Amino acid sequence: MLRNINNRPLSIINIPREGMYQIVHFSMDMIIWGRNAPEFYMGWPHLWDDLNCCGVCDTPQQFIDRYAKRLEEDERTFVVSFTHVKKDPTDNNGEGGGWRWHKWGPYIGDGNPECEYLNHEKGFDEGVYVYHVYQTAGPEKKPK
């Protein structure tokens, strides 16, 4: 069982791909480093023009199919977290609101978000996943 620096069990589901984990919260800083990232770029690395270090996908497998090979071939070392966001139109006593798309980075999935809130969407019945790519080793890469 994985434990943090205080020897407490971690809520992580290992995705069958090395370095990729589903977690029940939105940050792995404490899990990876025991604090915030030692350098800003490690917590928010520059990747490629078509992939931000954080964003939203339909499933972890979708992200893996599209980007895992490039992450593995890069000279840097990465860890990726995925957090499931459930769609629940009854949330907030049916008053709407809830999780909003624009606060979590670009959506790279196959759907077509049309509403501000996930709970108001016609699709996305299985919810979505927020991903975050962390750099754990290697040089800083700056945007060109």
MIDREN-702822 format. One record per atom (N, C-alpha, C): residue number from 0; atom name; x, y, z. Coordinates in steps of 0.05 Angstrom, whole numbers, plus 5000, padded with zeros to 4 digits. Layout:
N
<node pos="NUM" site="CA" xx="X" yy="Y" zz="Z"/>
...
END
This chain:
144
<node pos="0" site="N" xx="5017" yy="4976" zz="5000"/>
<node pos="0" site="CA" xx="5000" yy="5000" zz="5000"/>
<node pos="0" site="C" xx="5018" yy="5025" zz="5000"/>
<node pos="1" site="N" xx="5011" yy="5044" zz="4983"/>
<node pos="1" site="CA" xx="5026" yy="5069" zz="4982"/>
<node pos="1" site="C" xx="5019" yy="5086" zz="5007"/>
<node pos="2" site="N" xx="5039" yy="5100" zz="5017"/>
<node pos="2" site="CA" xx="5034" yy="5117" zz="5040"/>
<node pos="2" site="C" xx="5048" yy="5143" zz="5036"/>
<node pos="3" site="N" xx="5037" yy="5164" zz="5048"/>
<node pos="3" site="CA" xx="5049" yy="5191" zz="5046"/>
<node pos="3" site="C" xx="5072" yy="5193" zz="5066"/>
<node pos="4" site="N" xx="5084" yy="5217" zz="5068"/>
<node pos="4" site="CA" xx="5107" yy="5221" zz="5085"/>
<node pos="4" site="C" xx="5099" yy="5218" zz="5115"/>
<node pos="5" site="N" xx="5073" yy="5221" zz="5122"/>
<node pos="5" site="CA" xx="5064" yy="5217" zz="5149"/>
<node pos="5" site="C" xx="5055" yy="5188" zz="5154"/>
<node pos="6" site="N" xx="5062" yy="5170" zz="5136"/>
<node pos="6" site="CA" xx="5055" yy="5142" zz="5138"/>
<node pos="6" site="C" xx="5025" yy="5136" zz="5137"/>
<node pos="7" site="N" xx="5010" yy="5154" zz="5125"/>
<node pos="7" site="CA" xx="4981" yy="5150" zz="5122"/>
<node pos="7" site="C" xx="4975" yy="5137" zz="5095"/>
<node pos="8" site="N" xx="4956" yy="5118" zz="5094"/>
<node pos="8" site="CA" xx="4949" yy="5106" zz="5068"/>
<node pos="8" site="C" xx="4939" yy="5126" zz="5048"/>
<node pos="9" site="N" xx="4946" yy="5122" zz="5023"/>
<node pos="9" site="CA" xx="4938" yy="5140" zz="5002"/>
<node pos="9" site="C" xx="4914" yy="5129" zz="4987"/>
<node pos="10" site="N" xx="4896" yy="5147" zz="4978"/>
<node pos="10" site="CA" xx="4873" yy="5139" zz="4962"/>
<node pos="10" site="C" xx="4881" yy="5140" zz="4933"/>
<node pos="11" site="N" xx="4893" yy="5119" zz="4923"/>
<node pos="11" site="CA" xx="4902" yy="5118" zz="4895"/>
<node pos="11" site="C" xx="4893" yy="5091" zz="4883"/>
<node pos="12" site="N" xx="4883" yy="5093" zz="4859"/>
<node pos="12" site="CA" xx="4877" yy="5069" zz="4843"/>
<node pos="12" site="C" xx="4898" yy="5068" zz="4821"/>
<node pos="13" site="N" xx="4914" yy="5048" zz="4821"/>
<node pos="13" site="CA" xx="4935" yy="5045" zz="4800"/>
<node pos="13" site="C" xx="4922" yy="5038" zz="4774"/>
<node pos="14" site="N" xx="4925" yy="5054" zz="4754"/>
<node pos="14" site="CA" xx="4916" yy="5048" zz="4727"/>
<node pos="14" site="C" xx="4936" yy="5030" zz="4715"/>
<node pos="15" site="N" xx="4928" yy="5010" zz="4699"/>
<node pos="15" site="CA" xx="4947" yy="4990" zz="4689"/>
<node pos="15" site="C" xx="4967" yy="5003" zz="4669"/>
<node pos="16" site="N" xx="4980" yy="5023" zz="4677"/>
<node pos="16" site="CA" xx="5001" yy="5037" zz="4661"/>
<node pos="16" site="C" xx="5020" yy="5050" zz="4681"/>
<node pos="17" site="N" xx="5045" yy="5044" zz="4679"/>
<node pos="17" site="CA" xx="5064" yy="5055" zz="4699"/>
<node pos="17" site="C" xx="5063" yy="5085" zz="4699"/>
<node pos="18" site="N" xx="5062" yy="5096" zz="4724"/>
<node pos="18" site="CA" xx="5063" yy="5125" zz="4727"/>
<node pos="18" site="C" xx="5037" yy="5139" zz="4724"/>
<node pos="19" site="N" xx="5015" yy="5124" zz="4721"/>
<node pos="19" site="CA" xx="4988" yy="5136" zz="4718"/>
<node pos="19" site="C" xx="4970" yy="5126" zz="4740"/>
<node pos="20" site="N" xx="4956" yy="5145" zz="4754"/>
<node pos="20" site="CA" xx="4940" yy="5138" zz="4777"/>
<node pos="20" site="C" xx="4914" yy="5152" zz="4777"/>
<node pos="21" site="N" xx="4893" yy="5139" zz="4786"/>
<node pos="21" site="CA" xx="4868" yy="5152" zz="4791"/>
<node pos="21" site="C" xx="4867" yy="5159" zz="4821"/>
<node pos="22" site="N" xx="4861" yy="5184" zz="4827"/>
<node pos="22" site="CA" xx="4860" yy="5192" zz="4855"/>
<node pos="22" site="C" xx="4833" yy="5205" zz="4861"/>
<node pos="23" site="N" xx="4826" yy="5208" zz="4886"/>
<node pos="23" site="CA" xx="4800" yy="5218" zz="4893"/>
<node pos="23" site="C" xx="4800" yy="5248" zz="4900"/>
<node pos="24" site="N" xx="4822" yy="5261" zz="4896"/>
<node pos="24" site="CA" xx="4825" yy="5290" zz="4900"/>
<node pos="24" site="C" xx="4839" yy="5301" zz="4876"/>
<node pos="25" site="N" xx="4846" yy="5327" zz="4877"/>
<node pos="25" site="CA" xx="4856" yy="5339" zz="4852"/>
<node pos="25" site="C" xx="4886" yy="5346" zz="4852"/>
<node pos="26" site="N" xx="4902" yy="5338" zz="4871"/>
<node pos="26" site="CA" xx="4930" yy="5344" zz="4871"/>
<node pos="26" site="C" xx="4947" yy="5321" zz="4882"/>
<node pos="27" site="N" xx="4969" yy="5315" zz="4868"/>
<node pos="27" site="CA" xx="4987" yy="5295" zz="4877"/>
<node pos="27" site="C" xx="5013" yy="5306" zz="4889"/>
<node pos="28" site="N" xx="5014" yy="5333" zz="4893"/>
<node pos="28" site="CA" xx="5038" yy="5345" zz="4903"/>
<node pos="28" site="C" xx="5048" yy="5332" zz="4929"/>
<node pos="29" site="N" xx="5030" yy="5328" zz="4948"/>
<node pos="29" site="CA" xx="5038" yy="5316" zz="4974"/>
<node pos="29" site="C" xx="5046" yy="5287" zz="4970"/>
<node pos="30" site="N" xx="5034" yy="5273" zz="4951"/>
<node pos="30" site="CA" xx="5040" yy="5245" zz="4947"/>
<node pos="30" site="C" xx="5068" yy="5243" zz="4934"/>
<node pos="31" site="N" xx="5074" yy="5260" zz="4914"/>
<node pos="31" site="CA" xx="5099" yy="5258" zz="4900"/>
<node pos="31" site="C" xx="5122" yy="5269" zz="4916"/>
<node pos="32" site="N" xx="5119" yy="5294" zz="4926"/>
<node pos="32" site="CA" xx="5141" yy="5308" zz="4939"/>
<node pos="32" site="C" xx="5138" yy="5311" zz="4969"/>
<node pos="33" site="N" xx="5114" yy="5306" zz="4980"/>
<node pos="33" site="CA" xx="5110" yy="5311" zz="5009"/>
<node pos="33" site="C" xx="5106" yy="5341" zz="5015"/>
<node pos="34" site="N" xx="5103" yy="5356" zz="4994"/>
<node pos="34" site="CA" xx="5098" yy="5386" zz="4996"/>
<node pos="34" site="C" xx="5092" yy="5395" zz="4968"/>
<node pos="35" site="N" xx="5092" yy="5421" zz="4963"/>
<node pos="35" site="CA" xx="5089" yy="5431" zz="4936"/>
<node pos="35" site="C" xx="5113" yy="5423" zz="4919"/>
<node pos="36" site="N" xx="5110" yy="5424" zz="4893"/>
<node pos="36" site="CA" xx="5133" yy="5417" zz="4875"/>
<node pos="36" site="C" xx="5157" yy="5433" zz="4882"/>
<node pos="37" site="N" xx="5181" yy="5420" zz="4881"/>
<node pos="37" site="CA" xx="5205" yy="5435" zz="4888"/>
<node pos="37" site="C" xx="5211" yy="5458" zz="4869"/>
<node pos="38" site="N" xx="5203" yy="5455" zz="4844"/>
<node pos="38" site="CA" xx="5206" yy="5476" zz="4824"/>
<node pos="38" site="C" xx="5179" yy="5479" zz="4810"/>
<node pos="39" site="N" xx="5171" yy="5503" zz="4804"/>
<node pos="39" site="CA" xx="5144" yy="5508" zz="4793"/>
<node pos="39" site="C" xx="5140" yy="5491" zz="4768"/>
<node pos="40" site="N" xx="5160" yy="5490" zz="4750"/>
<node pos="40" site="CA" xx="5157" yy="5476" zz="4725"/>
<node pos="40" site="C" xx="5152" yy="5446" zz="4729"/>
<node pos="41" site="N" xx="5159" yy="5435" zz="4751"/>
<node pos="41" site="CA" xx="5155" yy="5406" zz="4756"/>
<node pos="41" site="C" xx="5125" yy="5400" zz="4761"/>
<node pos="42" site="N" xx="5112" yy="5419" zz="4775"/>
<node pos="42" site="CA" xx="5083" yy="5415" zz="4779"/>
<node pos="42" site="C" xx="5066" yy="5424" zz="4756"/>
<node pos="43" site="N" xx="5077" yy="5441" zz="4739"/>
<node pos="43" site="CA" xx="5063" yy="5452" zz="4716"/>
<node pos="43" site="C" xx="5081" yy="5451" zz="4691"/>
<node pos="44" site="N" xx="5090" yy="5428" zz="4682"/>
<node pos="44" site="CA" xx="5110" yy="5427" zz="4661"/>
<node pos="44" site="C" xx="5098" yy="5435" zz="4634"/>
<node pos="45" site="N" xx="5115" yy="5447" zz="4617"/>
<node pos="45" site="CA" xx="5108" yy="5453" zz="4590"/>
<node pos="45" site="C" xx="5111" yy="5427" zz="4574"/>
<node pos="46" site="N" xx="5090" yy="5418" zz="4560"/>
<node pos="46" site="CA" xx="5091" yy="5393" zz="4545"/>
<node pos="46" site="C" xx="5092" yy="5399" zz="4516"/>
<node pos="47" site="N" xx="5070" yy="5398" zz="4501"/>
<node pos="47" site="CA" xx="5070" yy="5403" zz="4473"/>
<node pos="47" site="C" xx="5046" yy="5421" zz="4467"/>
<node pos="48" site="N" xx="5045" yy="5432" zz="4443"/>
<node pos="48" site="CA" xx="5024" yy="5451" zz="4435"/>
<node pos="48" site="C" xx="4996" yy="5438" zz="4437"/>
<node pos="49" site="N" xx="4994" yy="5412" zz="4433"/>
<node pos="49" site="CA" xx="4968" yy="5398" zz="4433"/>
<node pos="49" site="C" xx="4962" yy="5385" zz="4460"/>
<node pos="50" site="N" xx="4979" yy="5389" zz="4480"/>
<node pos="50" site="CA" xx="4974" yy="5377" zz="4506"/>
<node pos="50" site="C" xx="4983" yy="5396" zz="4529"/>
<node pos="51" site="N" xx="4964" yy="5405" zz="4544"/>
<node pos="51" site="CA" xx="4969" yy="5421" zz="4567"/>
<node pos="51" site="C" xx="4976" yy="5402" zz="4590"/>
<node pos="52" site="N" xx="4990" yy="5411" zz="4611"/>
<node pos="52" site="CA" xx="4996" yy="5394" zz="4633"/>
<node pos="52" site="C" xx="4972" yy="5387" zz="4650"/>
<node pos="53" site="N" xx="4950" yy="5401" zz="4647"/>
<node pos="53" site="CA" xx="4925" yy="5394" zz="4660"/>
<node pos="53" site="C" xx="4902" yy="5400" zz="4642"/>
<node pos="54" site="N" xx="4881" yy="5384" zz="4645"/>
<node pos="54" site="CA" xx="4858" yy="5387" zz="4628"/>
<node pos="54" site="C" xx="4837" yy="5366" zz="4635"/>
<node pos="55" site="N" xx="4819" yy="5361" zz="4616"/>
<node pos="55" site="CA" xx="4796" yy="5344" zz="4620"/>
<node pos="55" site="C" xx="4794" yy="5324" zz="4597"/>
<node pos="56" site="N" xx="4790" yy="5298" zz="4604"/>
<node pos="56" site="CA" xx="4786" yy="5278" zz="4584"/>
<node pos="56" site="C" xx="4762" yy="5261" zz="4591"/>
<node pos="57" site="N" xx="4753" yy="5244" zz="4572"/>
<node pos="57" site="CA" xx="4730" yy="5227" zz="4577"/>
<node pos="57" site="C" xx="4737" yy="5204" zz="4596"/>
<node pos="58" site="N" xx="4760" yy="5192" zz="4591"/>
<node pos="58" site="CA" xx="4769" yy="5169" zz="4608"/>
<node pos="58" site="C" xx="4799" yy="5170" zz="4609"/>
<node pos="59" site="N" xx="4811" yy="5157" zz="4630"/>
<node pos="59" site="CA" xx="4840" yy="5154" zz="4630"/>
<node pos="59" site="C" xx="4850" yy="5139" zz="4606"/>
<node pos="60" site="N" xx="4836" yy="5119" zz="4597"/>
<node pos="60" site="CA" xx="4845" yy="5104" zz="4574"/>
<node pos="60" site="C" xx="4847" yy="5121" zz="4549"/>
<node pos="61" site="N" xx="4829" yy="5140" zz="4546"/>
<node pos="61" site="CA" xx="4830" yy="5158" zz="4523"/>
<node pos="61" site="C" xx="4856" yy="5174" zz="4524"/>
<node pos="62" site="N" xx="4863" yy="5185" zz="4547"/>
<node pos="62" site="CA" xx="4888" yy="5200" zz="4550"/>
<node pos="62" site="C" xx="4912" yy="5182" zz="4544"/>
<node pos="63" site="N" xx="4912" yy="5158" zz="4555"/>
<node pos="63" site="CA" xx="4934" yy="5139" zz="4551"/>
<node pos="63" site="C" xx="4937" yy="5133" zz="4521"/>
<node pos="64" site="N" xx="4915" yy="5127" zz="4508"/>
<node pos="64" site="CA" xx="4916" yy="5121" zz="4479"/>
<node pos="64" site="C" xx="4928" yy="5144" zz="4463"/>
<node pos="65" site="N" xx="4922" yy="5168" zz="4470"/>
<node pos="65" site="CA" xx="4931" yy="5191" zz="4455"/>
<node pos="65" site="C" xx="4959" yy="5201" zz="4462"/>
<node pos="66" site="N" xx="4967" yy="5199" zz="4487"/>
<node pos="66" site="CA" xx="4991" yy="5213" zz="4496"/>
<node pos="66" site="C" xx="5012" yy="5196" zz="4511"/>
<node pos="67" site="N" xx="5006" yy="5172" zz="4520"/>
<node pos="67" site="CA" xx="5025" yy="5157" zz="4536"/>
<node pos="67" site="C" xx="5051" yy="5152" zz="4521"/>
<node pos="68" site="N" xx="5050" yy="5146" zz="4496"/>
<node pos="68" site="CA" xx="5075" yy="5140" zz="4481"/>
<node pos="68" site="C" xx="5093" yy="5164" zz="4481"/>
<node pos="69" site="N" xx="5082" yy="5187" zz="4476"/>
<node pos="69" site="CA" xx="5099" yy="5211" zz="4475"/>
<node pos="69" site="C" xx="5110" yy="5218" zz="4503"/>
<node pos="70" site="N" xx="5094" yy="5214" zz="4523"/>
<node pos="70" site="CA" xx="5104" yy="5219" zz="4550"/>
<node pos="70" site="C" xx="5127" yy="5200" zz="4557"/>
<node pos="71" site="N" xx="5124" yy="5175" zz="4549"/>
<node pos="71" site="CA" xx="5144" yy="5154" zz="4555"/>
<node pos="71" site="C" xx="5170" yy="5159" zz="4539"/>
<node pos="72" site="N" xx="5168" yy="5170" zz="4515"/>
<node pos="72" site="CA" xx="5191" yy="5175" zz="4498"/>
<node pos="72" site="C" xx="5206" yy="5200" zz="4504"/>
<node pos="73" site="N" xx="5194" yy="5218" zz="4519"/>
<node pos="73" site="CA" xx="5206" yy="5243" zz="4527"/>
<node pos="73" site="C" xx="5229" yy="5238" zz="4546"/>
<node pos="74" site="N" xx="5250" yy="5255" zz="4545"/>
<node pos="74" site="CA" xx="5273" yy="5251" zz="4563"/>
<node pos="74" site="C" xx="5266" yy="5256" zz="4592"/>
<node pos="75" site="N" xx="5244" yy="5270" zz="4597"/>
<node pos="75" site="CA" xx="5236" yy="5276" zz="4624"/>
<node pos="75" site="C" xx="5219" yy="5252" zz="4635"/>
<node pos="76" site="N" xx="5215" yy="5251" zz="4661"/>
<node pos="76" site="CA" xx="5199" yy="5231" zz="4673"/>
<node pos="76" site="C" xx="5173" yy="5244" zz="4684"/>
<node pos="77" site="N" xx="5151" yy="5231" zz="4679"/>
<node pos="77" site="CA" xx="5125" yy="5243" zz="4686"/>
<node pos="77" site="C" xx="5108" yy="5223" zz="4703"/>
<node pos="78" site="N" xx="5090" yy="5234" zz="4719"/>
<node pos="78" site="CA" xx="5069" yy="5220" zz="4733"/>
<node pos="78" site="C" xx="5043" yy="5234" zz="4725"/>
<node pos="79" site="N" xx="5022" yy="5219" zz="4720"/>
<node pos="79" site="CA" xx="4997" yy="5230" zz="4712"/>
<node pos="79" site="C" xx="4975" yy="5222" zz="4731"/>
<node pos="80" site="N" xx="4960" yy="5241" zz="4741"/>
<node pos="80" site="CA" xx="4937" yy="5234" zz="4758"/>
<node pos="80" site="C" xx="4911" yy="5239" zz="4743"/>
<node pos="81" site="N" xx="4891" yy="5223" zz="4750"/>
<node pos="81" site="CA" xx="4864" yy="5226" zz="4739"/>
<node pos="81" site="C" xx="4844" yy="5227" zz="4762"/>
<node pos="82" site="N" xx="4827" yy="5246" zz="4762"/>
<node pos="82" site="CA" xx="4806" yy="5248" zz="4782"/>
<node pos="82" site="C" xx="4779" yy="5248" zz="4768"/>
<node pos="83" site="N" xx="4762" yy="5229" zz="4776"/>
<node pos="83" site="CA" xx="4735" yy="5226" zz="4764"/>
<node pos="83" site="C" xx="4717" yy="5248" zz="4774"/>
<node pos="84" site="N" xx="4702" yy="5261" zz="4756"/>
<node pos="84" site="CA" xx="4682" yy="5281" zz="4763"/>
<node pos="84" site="C" xx="4655" yy="5270" zz="4754"/>
<node pos="85" site="N" xx="4639" yy="5263" zz="4773"/>
<node pos="85" site="CA" xx="4613" yy="5251" zz="4768"/>
<node pos="85" site="C" xx="4593" yy="5272" zz="4759"/>
<node pos="86" site="N" xx="4577" yy="5265" zz="4739"/>
<node pos="86" site="CA" xx="4555" yy="5283" zz="4731"/>
<node pos="86" site="C" xx="4531" yy="5276" zz="4749"/>
<node pos="87" site="N" xx="4520" yy="5296" zz="4762"/>
<node pos="87" site="CA" xx="4497" yy="5292" zz="4780"/>
<node pos="87" site="C" xx="4478" yy="5315" zz="4779"/>
<node pos="88" site="N" xx="4458" yy="5314" zz="4761"/>
<node pos="88" site="CA" xx="4439" yy="5336" zz="4758"/>
<node pos="88" site="C" xx="4423" yy="5342" zz="4783"/>
<node pos="89" site="N" xx="4422" yy="5323" zz="4802"/>
<node pos="89" site="CA" xx="4407" yy="5328" zz="4827"/>
<node pos="89" site="C" xx="4424" yy="5343" zz="4848"/>
<node pos="90" site="N" xx="4450" yy="5346" zz="4842"/>
<node pos="90" site="CA" xx="4468" yy="5360" zz="4860"/>
<node pos="90" site="C" xx="4458" yy="5388" zz="4866"/>
<node pos="91" site="N" xx="4464" yy="5398" zz="4889"/>
<node pos="91" site="CA" xx="4456" yy="5425" zz="4897"/>
<node pos="91" site="C" xx="4425" yy="5427" zz="4897"/>
<node pos="92" site="N" xx="4412" yy="5406" zz="4906"/>
<node pos="92" site="CA" xx="4382" yy="5405" zz="4908"/>
<node pos="92" site="C" xx="4369" yy="5411" zz="4882"/>
<node pos="93" site="N" xx="4381" yy="5402" zz="4860"/>
<node pos="93" site="CA" xx="4369" yy="5407" zz="4833"/>
<node pos="93" site="C" xx="4371" yy="5435" zz="4823"/>
<node pos="94" site="N" xx="4385" yy="5452" zz="4838"/>
<node pos="94" site="CA" xx="4387" yy="5480" zz="4830"/>
<node pos="94" site="C" xx="4408" yy="5485" zz="4809"/>
<node pos="95" site="N" xx="4422" yy="5465" zz="4801"/>
<node pos="95" site="CA" xx="4443" yy="5468" zz="4781"/>
<node pos="95" site="C" xx="4469" yy="5475" zz="4794"/>
<node pos="96" site="N" xx="4488" yy="5484" zz="4778"/>
<node pos="96" site="CA" xx="4514" yy="5490" zz="4788"/>
<node pos="96" site="C" xx="4531" yy="5465" zz="4789"/>
<node pos="97" site="N" xx="4552" yy="5466" zz="4805"/>
<node pos="97" site="CA" xx="4570" yy="5443" zz="4807"/>
<node pos="97" site="C" xx="4596" yy="5448" zz="4793"/>
<node pos="98" site="N" xx="4607" yy="5427" zz="4781"/>
<node pos="98" site="CA" xx="4633" yy="5428" zz="4768"/>
<node pos="98" site="C" xx="4631" yy="5443" zz="4742"/>
<node pos="99" site="N" xx="4650" yy="5461" zz="4737"/>
<node pos="99" site="CA" xx="4651" yy="5478" zz="4713"/>
<node pos="99" site="C" xx="4675" yy="5471" zz="4696"/>
<node pos="100" site="N" xx="4671" yy="5470" zz="4670"/>
<node pos="100" site="CA" xx="4691" yy="5462" zz="4650"/>
<node pos="100" site="C" xx="4715" yy="5480" zz="4651"/>
<node pos="101" site="N" xx="4711" yy="5506" zz="4650"/>
<node pos="101" site="CA" xx="4733" yy="5524" zz="4643"/>
<node pos="101" site="C" xx="4755" yy="5527" zz="4665"/>
<node pos="102" site="N" xx="4750" yy="5516" zz="4688"/>
<node pos="102" site="CA" xx="4770" yy="5519" zz="4710"/>
<node pos="102" site="C" xx="4791" yy="5497" zz="4710"/>
<node pos="103" site="N" xx="4789" yy="5478" zz="4692"/>
<node pos="103" site="CA" xx="4806" yy="5454" zz="4694"/>
<node pos="103" site="C" xx="4824" yy="5449" zz="4671"/>
<node pos="104" site="N" xx="4827" yy="5468" zz="4653"/>
<node pos="104" site="CA" xx="4844" yy="5464" zz="4629"/>
<node pos="104" site="C" xx="4827" yy="5455" zz="4606"/>
<node pos="105" site="N" xx="4840" yy="5452" zz="4583"/>
<node pos="105" site="CA" xx="4826" yy="5445" zz="4558"/>
<node pos="105" site="C" xx="4813" yy="5417" zz="4559"/>
<node pos="106" site="N" xx="4790" yy="5414" zz="4546"/>
<node pos="106" site="CA" xx="4777" yy="5389" zz="4543"/>
<node pos="106" site="C" xx="4789" yy="5375" zz="4518"/>
<node pos="107" site="N" xx="4799" yy="5351" zz="4521"/>
<node pos="107" site="CA" xx="4812" yy="5337" zz="4499"/>
<node pos="107" site="C" xx="4795" yy="5312" zz="4490"/>
<node pos="108" site="N" xx="4771" yy="5310" zz="4500"/>
<node pos="108" site="CA" xx="4755" yy="5286" zz="4495"/>
<node pos="108" site="C" xx="4740" yy="5288" zz="4468"/>
<node pos="109" site="N" xx="4722" yy="5269" zz="4464"/>
<node pos="109" site="CA" xx="4707" yy="5267" zz="4439"/>
<node pos="109" site="C" xx="4679" yy="5280" zz="4440"/>
<node pos="110" site="N" xx="4671" yy="5288" zz="4464"/>
<node pos="110" site="CA" xx="4644" yy="5301" zz="4466"/>
<node pos="110" site="C" xx="4645" yy="5330" zz="4456"/>
<node pos="111" site="N" xx="4623" yy="5343" zz="4461"/>
<node pos="111" site="CA" xx="4621" yy="5371" zz="4453"/>
<node pos="111" site="C" xx="4607" yy="5387" zz="4476"/>
<node pos="112" site="N" xx="4623" yy="5396" zz="4495"/>
<node pos="112" site="CA" xx="4611" yy="5411" zz="4517"/>
<node pos="112" site="C" xx="4597" yy="5436" zz="4507"/>
<node pos="113" site="N" xx="4572" yy="5440" zz="4517"/>
<node pos="113" site="CA" xx="4557" yy="5464" zz="4508"/>
<node pos="113" site="C" xx="4548" yy="5481" zz="4531"/>
<node pos="114" site="N" xx="4551" yy="5471" zz="4555"/>
<node pos="114" site="CA" xx="4541" yy="5486" zz="4579"/>
<node pos="114" site="C" xx="4564" yy="5493" zz="4597"/>
<node pos="115" site="N" xx="4560" yy="5512" zz="4614"/>
<node pos="115" site="CA" xx="4580" yy="5520" zz="4633"/>
<node pos="115" site="C" xx="4585" yy="5498" zz="4654"/>
<node pos="116" site="N" xx="4564" yy="5484" zz="4662"/>
<node pos="116" site="CA" xx="4566" yy="5463" zz="4683"/>
<node pos="116" site="C" xx="4563" yy="5435" zz="4672"/>
<node pos="117" site="N" xx="4579" yy="5417" zz="4681"/>
<node pos="117" site="CA" xx="4576" yy="5389" zz="4672"/>
<node pos="117" site="C" xx="4548" yy="5378" zz="4678"/>
<node pos="118" site="N" xx="4536" yy="5385" zz="4700"/>
<node pos="118" site="CA" xx="4510" yy="5375" zz="4708"/>
<node pos="118" site="C" xx="4488" yy="5384" zz="4689"/>
<node pos="119" site="N" xx="4493" yy="5405" zz="4673"/>
<node pos="119" site="CA" xx="4473" yy="5415" zz="4654"/>
<node pos="119" site="C" xx="4476" yy="5403" zz="4626"/>
<node pos="120" site="N" xx="4497" yy="5388" zz="4621"/>
<node pos="120" site="CA" xx="4502" yy="5377" zz="4594"/>
<node pos="120" site="C" xx="4482" yy="5355" zz="4588"/>
<node pos="121" site="N" xx="4476" yy="5352" zz="4562"/>
<node pos="121" site="CA" xx="4458" yy="5331" zz="4553"/>
<node pos="121" site="C" xx="4473" yy="5304" zz="4552"/>
<node pos="122" site="N" xx="4498" yy="5304" zz="4546"/>
<node pos="122" site="CA" xx="4514" yy="5280" zz="4545"/>
<node pos="122" site="C" xx="4531" yy="5277" zz="4571"/>
<node pos="123" site="N" xx="4553" yy="5263" zz="4569"/>
<node pos="123" site="CA" xx="4572" yy="5260" zz="4591"/>
<node pos="123" site="C" xx="4559" yy="5246" zz="4615"/>
<node pos="124" site="N" xx="4542" yy="5227" zz="4611"/>
<node pos="124" site="CA" xx="4528" yy="5213" zz="4633"/>
<node pos="124" site="C" xx="4547" yy="5199" zz="4651"/>
<node pos="125" site="N" xx="4570" yy="5190" zz="4641"/>
<node pos="125" site="CA" xx="4590" yy="5177" zz="4658"/>
<node pos="125" site="C" xx="4609" yy="5196" zz="4671"/>
<node pos="126" site="N" xx="4605" yy="5222" zz="4668"/>
<node pos="126" site="CA" xx="4623" yy="5242" zz="4679"/>
<node pos="126" site="C" xx="4648" yy="5245" zz="4662"/>
<node pos="127" site="N" xx="4668" yy="5258" zz="4672"/>
<node pos="127" site="CA" xx="4693" yy="5263" zz="4659"/>
<node pos="127" site="C" xx="4716" yy="5259" zz="4679"/>
<node pos="128" site="N" xx="4740" yy="5261" zz="4669"/>
<node pos="128" site="CA" xx="4764" yy="5259" zz="4686"/>
<node pos="128" site="C" xx="4781" yy="5283" zz="4683"/>
<node pos="129" site="N" xx="4790" yy="5295" zz="4705"/>
<node pos="129" site="CA" xx="4810" yy="5316" zz="4705"/>
<node pos="129" site="C" xx="4837" yy="5302" zz="4706"/>
<node pos="130" site="N" xx="4855" yy="5310" zz="4688"/>
<node pos="130" site="CA" xx="4882" yy="5298" zz="4688"/>
<node pos="130" site="C" xx="4902" yy="5320" zz="4696"/>
<node pos="131" site="N" xx="4924" yy="5312" zz="4707"/>
<node pos="131" site="CA" xx="4946" yy="5330" zz="4713"/>
<node pos="131" site="C" xx="4972" yy="5315" zz="4709"/>
<node pos="132" site="N" xx="4990" yy="5326" zz="4692"/>
<node pos="132" site="CA" xx="5016" yy="5314" zz="4687"/>
<node pos="132" site="C" xx="5036" yy="5328" zz="4704"/>
<node pos="133" site="N" xx="5051" yy="5313" zz="4719"/>
<node pos="133" site="CA" xx="5072" yy="5323" zz="4736"/>
<node pos="133" site="C" xx="5099" yy="5314" zz="4726"/>
<node pos="134" site="N" xx="5119" yy="5331" zz="4726"/>
<node pos="134" site="CA" xx="5146" yy="5323" zz="4718"/>
<node pos="134" site="C" xx="5162" yy="5316" zz="4744"/>
<node pos="135" site="N" xx="5172" yy="5292" zz="4745"/>
<node pos="135" site="CA" xx="5186" yy="5284" zz="4769"/>
<node pos="135" site="C" xx="5217" yy="5284" zz="4766"/>
<node pos="136" site="N" xx="5226" yy="5284" zz="4741"/>
<node pos="136" site="CA" xx="5255" yy="5285" zz="4736"/>
<node pos="136" site="C" xx="5260" yy="5296" zz="4708"/>
<node pos="137" site="N" xx="5284" yy="5306" zz="4704"/>
<node pos="137" site="CA" xx="5292" yy="5316" zz="4677"/>
<node pos="137" site="C" xx="5293" yy="5346" zz="4677"/>
<node pos="138" site="N" xx="5303" yy="5357" zz="4654"/>
<node pos="138" site="CA" xx="5307" yy="5386" zz="4652"/>
<node pos="138" site="C" xx="5280" yy="5401" zz="4647"/>
<node pos="139" site="N" xx="5281" yy="5426" zz="4654"/>
<node pos="139" site="CA" xx="5258" yy="5444" zz="4648"/>
<node pos="139" site="C" xx="5257" yy="5449" zz="4618"/>
<node pos="140" site="N" xx="5234" yy="5447" zz="4607"/>
<node pos="140" site="CA" xx="5230" yy="5454" zz="4578"/>
<node pos="140" site="C" xx="5212" yy="5478" zz="4577"/>
<node pos="141" site="N" xx="5221" yy="5498" zz="4563"/>
<node pos="141" site="CA" xx="5205" yy="5523" zz="4561"/>
<node pos="141" site="C" xx="5191" yy="5523" zz="4534"/>
<node pos="142" site="N" xx="5168" yy="5537" zz="4533"/>
<node pos="142" site="CA" xx="5154" yy="5539" zz="4507"/>
<node pos="142" site="C" xx="5171" yy="5554" zz="4487"/>
<node pos="143" site="N" xx="5168" yy="5546" zz="4462"/>
<node pos="143" site="CA" xx="5183" yy="5558" zz="4440"/>
<node pos="143" site="C" xx="5169" yy="5584" zz="4431"/>
END
